[in-house]
């Protein structure tokens, strides 16, 4: 598989406080990668570096052979939630269409092709029957599926998800991860999560983030990580 992401000794600091330090890893096309680690360990900062929102203080980050900022049109992003007022009259289809904003022509109108892509994205997450429903009336799990469709409508090569199942019930969480599993190989997926079981069950590999970034096979994780404890002998073995 072709390598599409490369971090070469990347360091990033806020006010001289290192958040990501000397990170070296790569991601291949079609992989499903979990990003796991303690609160404040640098997971969100890693996503910002991947999206080009911030630049490394040192080292080099590369996506598709370019800088992250130059590669933004190849990236779909799924936040934990969108800041929509539940009473704001926007439909599910309209939310998904906002994923096409960067590709709108000068007259600013969505094309029939945009709408076709939006319906296809909703089909991918089993939400096409809700296309005309108000977004604010959806359950947490339904809303999250729509946000995934919004990210997919632009046909990205890389899908980034920031805790896509935060605040939803266990059954819906499993359904969302199964849908992500169905996308495996069609798009490269990197998802931040706090759920060790989900990481070990669905991810091909895990990027363990606690200032540095360690790449592990998902089956190599031990239960100590579930409570934020890192297994020093395990990590030393990986770095040797």
C-alpha positions as CSV (number, residue, x, y, z in Angstrom):
1,X,0.0,0.0,0.0
2,X,1.1,3.5,-0.8
3,X,2.2,5.8,2.1
4,X,0.0,8.9,2.3
5,X,1.0,10.4,5.6
6,X,4.5,10.9,7.0
7,X,5.5,12.7,10.2
8,X,9.3,13.1,10.4
9,X,10.5,14.2,13.8
10,X,7.5,16.6,14.2
11,X,7.5,18.8,17.4
12,X,4.8,21.3,18.3
13,X,4.7,23.5,21.4
14,X,2.2,26.0,22.9
15,X,4.0,28.8,24.7
16,X,7.2,26.7,24.8
17,X,5.3,23.8,26.4
18,X,5.8,20.7,24.2
19,X,2.6,19.0,23.2
20,X,3.8,16.8,20.4
21,X,7.5,15.9,20.6
22,X,9.7,14.3,18.0
23,X,6.8,12.4,16.4
24,X,7.8,9.9,13.7
25,X,5.1,7.7,12.0
26,X,3.5,7.0,8.7
27,X,0.1,5.9,7.5
28,X,-0.7,3.9,4.4
29,X,-3.6,4.2,2.0
30,X,-6.7,2.4,3.1
31,X,-5.7,1.9,6.8
32,X,-8.1,2.4,9.7
33,X,-6.0,4.0,12.5
34,X,-7.1,4.6,16.1
35,X,-5.6,7.5,18.0
36,X,-5.6,6.7,21.7
37,X,-4.1,8.3,24.8
38,X,-4.9,10.3,28.0
39,X,-6.6,13.7,28.1
40,X,-4.1,16.4,27.4
41,X,-1.7,13.9,25.7
42,X,-1.8,15.7,22.3
43,X,-4.5,13.8,20.3
44,X,-6.4,17.0,19.3
45,X,-3.1,18.7,18.5
46,X,-2.2,15.8,16.2
47,X,-5.5,16.2,14.3
48,X,-4.8,20.0,13.9
49,X,-1.4,19.2,12.5
50,X,-2.9,16.7,10.1
51,X,-5.4,19.3,8.9
52,X,-2.9,22.0,8.5
53,X,-4.5,24.3,11.1
54,X,-1.2,24.6,12.9
55,X,2.4,24.1,11.7
56,X,5.2,22.1,13.4
57,X,7.8,24.0,15.3
58,X,10.3,21.6,13.8
59,X,10.3,18.5,11.7
60,X,8.2,17.8,8.6
61,X,4.5,16.7,8.2
62,X,3.5,15.5,4.8
63,X,0.1,14.4,3.4
64,X,-0.1,13.0,-0.2
65,X,3.4,14.3,-0.8
66,X,2.5,17.9,0.1
67,X,2.1,20.0,3.3
68,X,-1.2,19.4,5.2
69,X,-2.4,22.8,4.3
70,X,-2.0,22.1,0.6
71,X,-3.9,18.8,1.0
72,X,-7.0,20.1,2.8
73,X,-9.3,19.2,-0.2
74,X,-8.4,15.6,0.2
75,X,-9.5,15.6,3.9
76,X,-12.9,15.0,5.4
77,X,-13.4,15.9,9.1
78,X,-16.0,14.7,11.6
79,X,-16.1,16.8,14.8
80,X,-17.8,15.5,17.9
81,X,-20.8,17.8,17.1
82,X,-21.6,20.8,15.0
83,X,-22.7,24.0,16.9
84,X,-26.2,24.1,15.3
85,X,-29.0,25.6,17.4
86,X,-31.5,22.7,17.7
87,X,-34.2,25.2,16.7
88,X,-32.4,26.4,13.6
89,X,-34.4,25.3,10.5
90,X,-31.8,23.3,8.6
91,X,-32.5,19.9,7.1
92,X,-30.3,16.8,7.2
93,X,-29.7,17.1,3.4
94,X,-28.7,20.8,3.9
95,X,-26.2,19.8,6.6
96,X,-24.6,17.2,4.3
97,X,-24.4,19.8,1.5
98,X,-22.3,22.1,3.6
99,X,-19.5,19.6,3.1
100,X,-19.5,20.9,-0.6
101,X,-19.0,24.5,0.3
102,X,-15.3,24.6,-0.7
103,X,-16.3,23.4,-4.2
104,X,-19.2,25.8,-4.9
105,X,-19.0,27.9,-8.1
106,X,-19.0,31.7,-8.1
107,X,-22.8,31.9,-8.1
108,X,-22.9,30.0,-4.8
109,X,-25.6,27.4,-5.7
110,X,-25.4,23.7,-5.1
111,X,-25.6,21.7,-8.4
112,X,-27.6,18.6,-9.1
113,X,-24.4,16.7,-8.9
114,X,-23.8,18.1,-5.4
115,X,-27.2,16.8,-4.3
116,X,-26.6,13.5,-5.9
117,X,-23.4,13.1,-3.9
118,X,-25.2,14.2,-0.7
119,X,-27.8,11.5,-1.1
120,X,-25.1,8.9,-1.9
121,X,-23.3,10.0,1.3
122,X,-26.5,9.6,3.3
123,X,-27.0,6.1,1.8
124,X,-23.5,5.2,3.0
125,X,-24.5,5.9,6.6
126,X,-28.1,4.6,6.4
127,X,-29.7,8.0,6.8
128,X,-31.1,8.8,3.4
129,X,-34.7,8.3,4.7
130,X,-34.1,11.3,7.0
131,X,-32.9,13.7,4.3
132,X,-35.8,16.1,4.7
133,X,-35.9,16.0,8.5
134,X,-34.7,18.9,10.7
135,X,-31.2,18.2,11.9
136,X,-32.0,19.4,15.4
137,X,-34.6,16.7,15.9
138,X,-32.2,13.8,15.4
139,X,-30.8,11.6,18.2
140,X,-27.1,11.9,19.0
141,X,-26.3,8.8,17.0
142,X,-28.3,9.9,14.0
143,X,-26.7,13.3,14.1
144,X,-23.2,11.7,14.2
145,X,-24.0,9.6,11.1
146,X,-25.1,12.8,9.3
147,X,-21.8,14.4,10.2
148,X,-19.9,11.4,8.8
149,X,-22.0,11.8,5.6
150,X,-21.1,15.5,5.6
151,X,-17.4,14.6,5.6
152,X,-17.9,11.9,2.9
153,X,-19.8,14.1,0.4
154,X,-16.6,15.8,-0.8
155,X,-15.2,12.3,-1.6
156,X,-12.1,12.7,0.6
157,X,-9.1,10.4,0.5
158,X,-8.5,10.8,4.2
159,X,-11.3,10.8,6.9
160,X,-10.4,12.3,10.3
161,X,-12.8,11.7,13.2
162,X,-12.6,13.3,16.7
163,X,-14.3,11.0,19.1
164,X,-17.2,10.2,16.7
165,X,-19.2,8.3,19.4
166,X,-18.9,10.7,22.3
167,X,-22.1,11.0,24.3
168,X,-24.1,8.3,22.5
169,X,-25.3,4.9,23.7
170,X,-23.3,1.7,23.4
171,X,-25.6,0.1,20.7
172,X,-25.5,3.2,18.5
173,X,-21.7,3.4,19.1
174,X,-21.3,-0.2,17.8
175,X,-23.4,0.6,14.7
176,X,-21.3,3.7,13.8
177,X,-18.1,1.7,14.1
178,X,-19.5,-1.0,11.9
179,X,-20.3,1.6,9.3
180,X,-16.8,2.9,9.5
181,X,-15.5,-0.6,9.2
182,X,-17.5,-0.9,5.9
183,X,-15.5,2.2,4.6
184,X,-12.2,0.4,5.4
185,X,-10.0,0.3,2.3
186,X,-12.2,2.8,0.4
187,X,-10.9,5.8,2.4
188,X,-8.0,6.1,4.9
189,X,-9.5,6.6,8.3
190,X,-7.9,8.1,11.4
191,X,-10.1,8.4,14.5
192,X,-9.5,9.7,18.0
193,X,-11.2,7.6,20.7
194,X,-11.1,6.9,24.4
195,X,-12.5,3.4,24.0
196,X,-9.8,0.7,24.1
197,X,-12.2,-2.1,23.2
198,X,-13.3,-0.3,20.0
199,X,-9.7,0.4,19.1
200,X,-8.6,-3.2,19.5
201,X,-11.7,-4.5,17.7
202,X,-11.8,-2.3,14.6
203,X,-8.5,-0.5,14.1
204,X,-5.6,-1.9,12.0
205,X,-3.1,0.0,14.1
206,X,-3.1,2.5,17.0
207,X,-1.2,5.7,17.4
208,X,-0.5,6.0,21.1
209,X,-0.2,9.7,21.9
210,X,1.3,11.0,25.1
211,X,3.5,13.9,23.9
212,X,5.4,11.4,21.7
213,X,3.6,9.2,19.2
214,X,4.1,5.4,19.2
215,X,2.6,3.1,16.5
216,X,1.3,-0.2,17.8
217,X,-0.6,-3.1,16.3
218,X,-4.1,-2.9,17.9
219,X,-3.7,-6.5,19.2
220,X,-0.6,-5.4,21.2
221,X,-2.4,-3.1,23.5
222,X,-2.9,-4.2,27.0
223,X,-5.7,-3.4,29.4
224,X,-3.6,-1.0,31.4
225,X,-4.2,1.6,28.7
226,X,-7.9,1.7,29.5
227,X,-7.1,3.6,32.7
228,X,-4.4,5.7,31.1
229,X,-1.4,3.8,32.4
230,X,1.4,3.2,29.9
231,X,3.4,0.0,30.0
232,X,7.0,1.1,29.9
233,X,8.6,-2.3,29.0
234,X,6.1,-2.6,26.2
235,X,6.9,0.9,24.8
236,X,10.7,0.3,25.1
237,X,10.4,-2.9,23.1
238,X,8.6,-1.0,20.3
239,X,11.3,1.7,20.2
240,X,14.3,-0.7,20.1
